[in-house]
Amino acid sequence: MAIAAIFVLFSGLVGFLVENMRDGIQPTDGAAAAKLAVHSFIQTLKLFSLDLSSRPLAENWFLVVARFVGATVAVVAVWRTIASLFGREFAVWRASFLSGHTAVLGHGQRNAHFARSARTADDRSASIILDHDRSAMAHMATAQRAVLLEADLNHSEAIAPARVEKARLVLIGSGSDERNLALAQAVLRRRAAAEARDGRIVLTIDDPAMAETLARQPAIAQPGRGDELAIFNADALAARLLLARTPFSDLALAAGQSHVHLLFAGFSSAALEVLLHYLRLSPCAGLGPSRISVLTGNAEAARETILARVPNLALALEDGLAASDPAANVPLAWATRLRIVAADPSVLSWDAALLDRLAEWGPFTATIFASQNVLNDARLALALNTPGNRGAGLAVPFFVRMDKRSSLETLFRRLPGRMGKDGSACARLSEAVTPGEAIEPFGLFEDICNLDAIFGAREALARRLHETYRLKNFGEGASADLPALAPWERLAETWRIASRRSADYLPVKRLSAGLAAWRDVTDGPALPPEIVEDPGRLEALARLEHDSWRIDRELNGWRFAERRDDDRLLHPHLVGYDALPDDVKDYDREMVRALTRR
């Protein structure tokens, strides 16, 4: 606009000067020349008044072009003035006719990726995008029919124009966990009042501990009426997709290692989520208790963060009081050893003594770069990717936490592709890169901010595993009133989470059974029926079934006691498999058998 206006002023001034001089107006002195210039300038300003009274065939080209551009600038200026005065009312009016749309509450790249993933090639549905900053919303208007509305999302009533009760998808990500939660509650109230059904809601919660807590709250996680609400935490989903694509147990078995040894170069909430998610999947036939080394410049802060999230890990620390007695019924000490080393990760490039000390627990299986500084992680991974460092104990895959694409990523060498973005099987991309050469990014927004990663193959598999469990129990005469046997739509979130974790753990079970972890098991039995015909393999998988359950409980704060007390998180079965009563062992065996049924 500004450039066009300057062009009009220049062209018009030149054009009118030429016309006036052609009409015989010749300045005789400086004062007359100044008067002529001022008169021409005033005539030029009239070009913005939409005055169409002109003589196009008699005028020079300077004036013809200036009149056209000036009229265009005037029309655009008038339109912008009207839009600024009545634009919101018009947008609200447009929104009032929409249904089956995507309601986006809050700007940001993550919601933009979610909105983009919701649209298919033949999807003509609209989006309503609300935020306090209209300019920040412009880059999110991926849909041609997007309606942009400024709104103060600190007040839940401001979401009314988004018509969330008519939306098929609601994306909540305003930049504040507390505000997002308040918006989610307002959305659920509106949808309940309108008796809305079969919608999807994605609630972004950046605090992993808060996200985990909310996921177990029925009032939030289970809105009912066919609606699905997913709590999105970037770090947790990045960890899950990383372990779905590359189970660390698979890397250890392929390398002939006796146990998994993970090295975390740097520490953050993203690193903690990878650590916790791996522990839930760590029991694997042929591998002993895992080893985890955390290298960070602030060891005390990392220790406090870990123990605040999982107090039971205190006894698995290298200096834990009970860590030296893995046979005792001490939470998590039997399953893993954890140490936190106070050293900047950059010293890995030159401190051979530190590497030797870390390798006392055995060779590394993988190195995870997930500090607070994403760019530094990528740089460090590339700096360590030299023959000297790779040959000094770091000849293992590097996994680098990244949220956005970077030019540094072009220097990475990825592992052969194994799993899709949503955890489903896909073809290998390349067989040329060995694990000791690989640098693999994880947590990219375009991968994790994807509806398939939340509602896709993993959710379908979890539903199927639960349905198999229901049919098995009904076949044995179990009561349909048992909470754990409710249909998925009415199933308590705690049981849904258990089914999802069973789906996550299934590739490790297949590895433990000597099978390929990557087969798509959404159709047909998860395990081949001949597995249960071999008593040894059946018993090994039943042991893993128990160990996985035990780790999950202990990560959630449960401890062993002779008598069960759910309020105090005490359970008598938090012991080794060999110490279990026979009926509990039979239950674990039956859970394995259930995976061989369609």
C-alpha positions in Angstrom: 0.0 0.0 0.0 2.7 2.5 1.0 4.8 1.7 -2.1 1.7 2.0 -4.3 0.8 5.4 -2.8 4.4 6.7 -3.3 4.2 5.5 -6.9 0.9 7.4 -7.5 2.4 10.6 -6.0 5.5 10.4 -8.2 3.7 9.5 -11.4 0.9 11.9 -10.8 3.2 14.8 -10.0 5.3 14.2 -13.1 2.2 13.7 -15.2 0.5 16.9 -14.1 3.7 18.9 -14.5 3.9 17.6 -18.1 0.2 18.4 -18.8 0.3 21.9 -17.3 3.4 22.7 -19.2 1.8 21.3 -22.4 -1.2 23.6 -21.8 1.1 26.6 -22.0 1.7 27.2 -18.3 5.4 28.1 -18.3 7.0 29.3 -15.1 9.0 32.5 -15.6 10.7 32.6 -12.2 11.3 30.5 -9.1 8.1 31.6 -7.4 6.0 30.6 -10.5 7.8 27.2 -10.6 7.0 26.6 -7.0 3.3 27.5 -7.6 3.2 25.1 -10.5 4.7 22.3 -8.5 2.2 22.9 -5.6 -0.7 23.0 -8.0 0.4 19.8 -9.6 0.8 18.1 -6.2 -2.7 19.1 -5.2 -4.0 17.7 -8.5 -2.1 14.5 -7.7 -3.8 14.2 -4.3 -7.1 14.2 -6.1 -6.1 10.9 -7.8 -7.0 9.2 -4.5 -10.5 10.6 -4.5 -11.9 8.2 -7.1 -12.5 11.1 -9.4 -13.0 9.4 -12.8 -13.5 12.6 -14.8 -10.5 12.4 -17.1 -9.5 12.5 -20.7 -7.7 9.2 -21.1 -6.9 9.7 -24.8 -5.5 13.2 -24.2 -3.5 12.5 -21.1 0.1 11.2 -20.9 0.9 7.7 -19.7 2.1 9.0 -16.4 -1.4 10.2 -15.5 -3.2 7.2 -16.9 -1.2 4.8 -14.8 -1.3 7.1 -11.8 -5.2 7.4 -12.0 -5.5 3.6 -12.2 -3.2 2.8 -9.3 -4.6 5.7 -7.2 -8.2 4.4 -7.6 -7.0 0.9 -6.6 -5.3 2.3 -3.5 -8.4 4.3 -2.6 -10.7 1.2 -2.9 -8.3 -0.9 -0.8 -8.2 1.9 1.9 -12.0 2.2 2.0 -12.3 -1.6 2.2 -9.8 -1.8 5.1 -11.6 1.0 6.9 -14.9 -0.8 6.6 -13.3 -4.1 7.6 -11.7 -2.5 10.7 -15.1 -1.1 11.7 -17.3 -4.1 10.9 -14.9 -6.9 10.2 -15.5 -8.7 13.5 -19.2 -8.5 13.1 -19.0 -9.9 9.6 -16.6 -12.7 10.8 -19.0 -13.6 13.7 -21.9 -13.6 11.2 -19.9 -16.0 8.9 -19.1 -18.2 11.8 -22.7 -18.5 12.9 -23.5 -20.6 9.8 -20.7 -23.1 10.3 -21.1 -26.6 11.5 -18.8 -29.6 11.5 -15.8 -27.3 11.5 -12.5 -27.1 13.3 -12.4 -24.7 16.3 -8.9 -23.5 17.1 -8.6 -21.8 20.5 -5.2 -20.2 20.6 -2.5 -19.6 18.0 0.8 -21.4 17.7 2.7 -23.8 15.4 1.4 -26.8 17.2 -2.3 -26.0 16.6 -1.4 -25.0 13.1 0.1 -28.5 12.5 -2.9 -30.2 14.1 -5.4 -28.1 12.0 -3.4 -29.0 8.9 -3.4 -32.8 9.7 -7.2 -32.6 10.2 -7.7 -31.6 6.6 -7.7 -34.1 3.8 -7.6 -33.4 0.1 -11.3 -33.6 -0.3 -12.2 -31.9 3.0 -13.9 -28.6 2.4 -14.8 -27.9 6.1 -14.0 -24.5 7.6 -12.0 -23.4 10.6 -12.7 -20.8 13.2 -9.5 -19.5 14.8 -9.6 -17.5 18.0 -6.8 -15.6 19.6 -6.0 -12.2 21.1 -3.6 -11.3 18.3 -5.1 -11.4 14.8 -1.7 -11.0 13.1 -0.4 -14.1 14.9 -3.4 -16.1 13.6 -2.8 -15.3 10.0 -0.2 -18.0 9.5 -2.7 -20.6 10.8 -5.3 -19.8 8.2 -4.5 -22.9 6.2 -8.1 -23.5 5.2 -9.5 -21.2 2.5 -12.7 -20.8 4.6 -10.9 -19.9 7.8 -12.6 -17.3 10.0 -10.2 -15.3 12.1 -11.5 -13.7 15.3 -9.7 -11.7 18.0 -10.8 -12.9 21.5 -9.4 -12.6 25.0 -9.1 -16.3 25.9 -8.6 -15.4 29.5 -12.3 -15.3 29.7 -14.0 -18.6 28.8 -17.2 -16.9 27.5 -15.1 -15.4 24.7 -15.1 -18.8 22.9 -18.8 -18.4 22.0 -18.2 -17.3 18.4 -16.1 -20.4 17.8 -19.3 -22.5 18.1 -17.5 -25.4 19.8 -20.8 -27.1 20.3 -21.1 -27.5 16.5 -17.5 -28.3 15.8 -16.2 -31.8 14.9 -12.7 -30.9 16.2 -11.6 -28.5 18.9 -8.0 -27.6 19.3 -7.0 -25.9 22.6 -3.6 -24.4 22.9 -3.5 -20.8 24.2 0.1 -20.9 25.6 -0.9 -21.5 29.3 -1.8 -24.8 30.9 -4.2 -23.2 33.4 -5.9 -21.2 30.7 -6.1 -24.3 28.4 -7.8 -26.3 31.2 -10.3 -23.5 31.8 -11.1 -23.4 28.1 -11.5 -27.2 28.0 -13.9 -27.1 30.9 -15.9 -24.3 29.1 -15.9 -26.4 25.8 -17.2 -29.4 27.6 -20.0 -27.4 29.3 -21.1 -26.0 26.0 -21.1 -29.3 24.3 -22.9 -31.0 27.1 -25.6 -28.3 27.2 -26.0 -28.6 23.4 -25.9 -32.5 23.6 -23.2 -32.4 21.0 -21.8 -35.9 20.0 -18.9 -37.6 18.3 -16.5 -34.7 18.4 -12.8 -34.7 19.1 -11.0 -32.3 21.5 -7.2 -32.0 21.7 -6.2 -30.2 24.9 -2.5 -29.1 25.1 -0.9 -29.3 28.5 2.8 -28.5 28.5 3.6 -29.8 32.1 4.0 -33.6 31.7 3.1 -34.3 35.4 -0.1 -32.2 35.1 -0.9 -33.9 31.8 -0.5 -37.3 33.4 -2.7 -36.3 36.3 -5.5 -34.8 34.1 -5.5 -38.0 31.9 -6.8 -39.9 34.9 -9.6 -37.4 35.7 -12.9 -38.7 34.3 -14.4 -35.2 34.2 -11.8 -34.1 31.7 -10.6 -37.3 29.9 -14.1 -38.8 29.4 -16.6 -36.2 28.3 -19.1 -38.8 27.1 -21.7 -38.7 24.4 -19.2 -40.1 21.9 -16.8 -37.2 22.3 -13.1 -38.0 22.5 -10.7 -35.8 24.5 -7.0 -36.3 24.1 -4.5 -34.5 26.4 -1.5 -33.6 24.2 1.9 -33.2 25.9 4.7 -32.7 23.3 7.4 -34.3 25.4 5.3 -37.4 26.3 4.1 -38.0 22.7 7.7 -37.4 21.3 9.0 -40.1 23.7 6.2 -42.5 22.8 6.7 -42.2 19.0 10.5 -42.5 19.5 10.1 -45.8 21.3 7.5 -47.0 18.8 9.8 -46.3 15.9 13.0 -47.7 17.6 12.6 -49.9 20.7 15.8 -49.7 22.6 15.5 -53.3 23.5 15.7 -54.1 19.8 18.9 -52.1 19.5 20.5 -54.0 22.5 19.5 -57.4 21.2 20.8 -56.6 17.7 24.1 -55.5 19.2 24.4 -58.6 21.4 24.2 -56.6 24.6 23.1 -58.2 27.9 21.2 -55.1 29.0 20.1 -51.7 27.7 22.4 -48.8 28.7 21.1 -45.4 27.8 23.2 -42.3 27.9 21.3 -39.0 28.3 23.5 -36.1 27.1 21.7 -33.3 28.9 18.5 -33.3 30.9 15.0 -31.7 30.5 11.4 -32.7 30.8 11.8 -34.3 27.3 14.6 -36.5 28.6 12.6 -37.5 31.6 9.6 -38.5 29.4 11.9 -40.7 27.3 13.4 -42.3 30.4 10.0 -43.0 32.0 8.4 -44.3 28.8 11.4 -46.6 28.2 11.2 -48.0 31.7 7.6 -49.0 31.1 8.7 -51.0 28.0 12.0 -52.2 29.4 11.2 -55.9 30.4 12.5 -58.0 27.5 13.5 -61.6 27.3 17.3 -61.9 26.9 18.0 -58.6 28.6 18.8 -57.9 32.2 17.9 -54.8 34.3 18.6 -51.6 32.4 21.2 -49.0 33.1 20.6 -45.3 32.6 23.3 -42.6 32.8 22.3 -38.9 32.9 25.0 -36.4 32.1 24.0 -32.8 33.0 25.6 -29.7 34.2 23.1 -29.4 37.1 22.9 -32.8 38.6 21.1 -31.7 41.8 18.3 -30.0 39.8 17.9 -33.1 37.6 17.8 -35.4 40.7 15.1 -33.2 42.3 13.0 -33.2 39.0 13.2 -37.0 38.7 12.3 -37.7 42.3 9.5 -35.1 42.3 7.9 -37.0 39.4 8.7 -40.5 40.5 9.8 -40.7 44.2 10.3 -44.5 43.9 13.3 -43.9 41.6 15.2 -42.7 44.7 15.9 -46.4 45.5 17.1 -47.1 42.0 19.7 -44.3 42.0 23.4 -45.3 42.1 23.6 -44.0 45.7 20.2 -45.4 46.7 20.2 -47.3 50.0 18.6 -50.4 48.6 20.0 -50.4 45.1 22.7 -52.9 46.1 20.0 -55.5 46.9 18.1 -56.2 43.7 16.5 -59.3 45.2 14.5 -57.2 47.8 11.0 -56.0 47.0 12.2 -52.5 46.6 10.4 -50.3 44.0 12.2 -50.2 40.7 15.6 -51.2 42.1 15.1 -54.7 40.7 14.4 -53.3 37.2 17.0 -50.5 36.6 20.0 -48.6 37.9 20.1 -44.9 37.5 23.0 -42.5 38.0 23.2 -38.7 37.5 26.7 -37.4 36.6 27.5 -33.7 37.1 29.3 -32.8 33.9 28.6 -30.7 30.9 27.7 -33.1 28.0 30.1 -31.2 25.7 33.0 -32.9 27.6 32.1 -36.2 25.8 34.1 -35.0 22.9 37.4 -35.0 24.8 37.1 -36.5 28.3 38.1 -40.2 27.7 38.2 -40.8 31.4 34.5 -39.8 31.8 33.6 -42.1 28.9 35.5 -45.0 30.5 33.7 -44.3 33.8 30.3 -44.3 32.2 31.1 -47.5 30.2 31.7 -49.4 33.5 28.0 -50.2 33.4 28.5 -51.8 30.0 28.5 -50.5 26.4 25.9 -47.9 25.5 22.8 -48.8 23.5 21.8 -45.3 22.5 22.6 -41.7 23.3 19.7 -39.2 23.7 20.3 -35.5 23.3 17.5 -33.7 25.0 18.6 -30.7 27.1 16.9 -27.4 27.5 18.6 -26.1 24.3 17.4 -27.9 21.2 19.9 -26.2 18.9 22.9 -27.0 21.1 21.8 -30.6 21.2 21.9 -30.9 17.4 25.3 -29.2 17.3 26.7 -31.4 20.0 25.4 -34.6 18.2 27.1 -33.5 15.0 30.3 -32.5 16.9 30.5 -36.0 18.4 29.8 -37.7 15.1 33.5 -38.2 14.2 35.4 -41.5 13.8 37.4 -40.8 16.9 34.3 -40.3 19.1 32.3 -43.0 17.5 35.2 -45.4 18.1 35.5 -44.4 21.7 32.3 -46.0 23.0 29.8 -43.8 21.2 29.2 -46.1 18.1 25.5 -46.1 18.9 22.5 -44.3 17.5 22.1 -40.6 18.5 18.6 -39.4 19.1 18.2 -35.6 19.1 15.1 -33.8 20.4 14.0 -31.2 17.9 10.7 -29.4 17.5 11.2 -27.7 14.2 13.1 -28.5 11.0 16.6 -27.1 11.0 19.4 -26.8 8.4 21.5 -28.9 10.8 19.1 -31.8 10.2 20.3 -32.1 6.6 23.6 -33.4 8.1 21.8 -36.2 10.1 21.8 -39.8 9.0 18.6 -41.6 9.9 18.2 -45.2 10.9 16.3 -47.4 8.5 12.6 -46.5 8.7 10.5 -48.9 10.8 7.4 -47.3 12.0 5.0 -44.6 10.8 4.2 -41.3 12.5 1.3 -42.9 14.4 3.3 -46.0 15.4 1.9 -48.2 12.5 4.3 -50.3 10.5 5.9 -48.9 7.4 8.7 -50.0 5.0 12.4 -49.6 5.7 13.8 -46.4 4.1 17.4 -47.4 3.8 19.6 -50.2 4.8 22.9 -48.3 4.3 23.0 -46.5 7.7 24.3 -48.6 10.5 23.2 -47.8 14.1 26.7 -46.6 14.9 26.4 -43.9 12.3 22.8 -42.7 12.8 21.7 -39.3 14.1 17.9 -39.4 14.4 15.7 -36.4 15.2 12.6 -37.0 17.3 9.7 -34.8 18.5 9.3 -32.7 15.3 6.0 -30.8 15.4 5.0 -32.2 12.1 5.3 -35.7 13.5 3.8 -35.3 17.0 1.2 -32.6 16.2 -0.7 -35.0 14.1 -4.2 -36.4 14.8 -3.1 -39.9 13.6 -0.5 -40.0 16.3 -3.2 -39.5 18.9 -6.3 -41.2 17.5 -4.7 -43.5 14.9 -3.3 -47.0 14.9 -2.2 -47.1 18.5 -5.7 -46.2 19.7 -7.3 -48.8 17.4 -4.9 -51.5 18.7 -5.7 -50.5 22.3 -9.4 -50.8 21.6 -8.9 -54.2 20.0 -6.8 -55.5 22.9 -9.5 -54.4 25.4 -12.2 -56.0 23.3 -10.2 -59.3 23.3 -9.8 -59.0 27.1 -13.6 -58.5 27.4 -14.5 -61.5 25.2 -12.1 -63.7 27.1 -13.6 -62.8 30.5 -17.2 -63.0 29.2 -16.5 -66.5 27.9 -15.5 -67.5 31.4 -18.7 -66.1 32.9 -17.5 -62.8 34.2 -20.0 -60.2 35.1 -20.6 -57.4 32.6 -20.9 -55.0 35.5 -17.2 -55.1 36.3 -15.7 -51.7 35.6 -12.7 -53.2 33.7 -15.1 -55.0 31.3 -17.1 -52.0 30.2 -17.2 -51.2 26.5 -14.4 -48.8 25.4 -16.9 -45.9 25.1 -17.7 -46.2 28.8 -14.4 -47.6 30.0 -12.7 -45.7 32.8 -9.6 -43.8 31.7 -7.4 -45.8 34.0 -8.3 -48.9 32.1 -7.9 -47.2 28.8 -4.4 -46.1 29.7 -3.6 -49.7 30.6 -4.8 -50.9 27.2 -2.8 -48.2 25.5 0.4 -49.2 27.4 -0.3 -52.8 26.4 -0.3 -51.6 22.8 2.9 -49.7 23.3 4.5 -52.8 24.9 3.4 -55.2 22.2 6.5 -54.8 19.9 8.7 -55.7 22.9 6.6 -58.8 23.6 7.0 -59.8 20.0 10.8 -59.4 20.2 10.8 -61.5 23.4 8.9 -64.2 21.5 11.6 -64.2 18.8 9.3 -62.4 16.3 9.7 -59.2 14.3 8.5 -56.2 16.3 7.4 -54.3 13.2 4.5 -56.3 11.9 1.2 -54.4 11.7 -0.9 -56.2 14.2 -4.1 -54.1 13.9 -5.6 -57.1 12.0 -5.3 -60.7 13.1 -3.8 -62.0 16.4 -1.1 -59.9 18.0 0.9 -63.0 18.7 0.8 -66.3 16.6 -1.2 -69.1 18.3 1.8 -71.4 18.3 3.4 -69.2 21.0 1.2 -70.7 23.7 1.9 -74.2 22.6 5.5 -73.8 23.8 5.4 -73.8 27.7 8.8 -72.2 27.9 7.9 -69.3 25.6 4.5 -68.9 27.3 6.1 -68.7 30.8 8.7 -66.2 29.6 6.0 -63.9 28.2 3.9 -64.3 31.3 6.9 -63.2 33.4 7.2 -60.1 31.2 3.5 -59.4 31.5 3.9 -59.3 35.3 7.2 -57.3 35.2 5.7 -54.7 32.9 2.6 -54.3 35.2 4.9 -54.1 38.2 7.1 -51.4 36.8 4.1 -49.4 35.7 2.6 -49.6 39.2 5.9 -48.7 40.9 6.4 -45.7 38.6 3.0 -44.5 39.7 4.1 -44.7 43.4 2.9 -48.1 44.5 4.9 -50.2 46.9 4.9 -53.8 48.2 2.8 -54.7 51.3 1.3 -57.9 52.6 -2.2 -56.5 52.4 -3.6 -54.4 49.5 -4.5 -50.8 50.2 -5.5 -48.8 47.1 -5.6 -45.5 49.1 -2.1 -45.9 50.3 -0.8 -47.4 47.0 0.1 -50.7 48.5 -0.1 -54.1 46.8 1.0 -57.7 47.8 1.8 -58.7 44.2 4.6 -56.2 43.7 7.1 -59.0 43.9 9.1 -61.1 41.5 7.2 -63.5 39.2 8.5 -66.6 41.0 7.0 -65.3 44.3 3.5 -64.8 42.9 0.6 -67.1 43.9 -0.3 -69.6 41.2 -3.6 -68.0 40.4 -1.9 -64.7 39.6 0.6 -66.5 37.4 -2.3 -68.2 35.6 -3.8 -64.7 35.1 -0.6 -63.5 33.4 -0.4 -66.6 31.2 -4.0 -66.0 30.2 -3.2 -62.4 29.3 -0.6 -63.8 26.9 -3.0 -66.3 25.5 -5.5 -63.5 24.8 -3.0 -61.9 22.4 -3.2 -65.0 20.2 -6.9 -64.6 19.6 -8.5 -62.5 17.0 
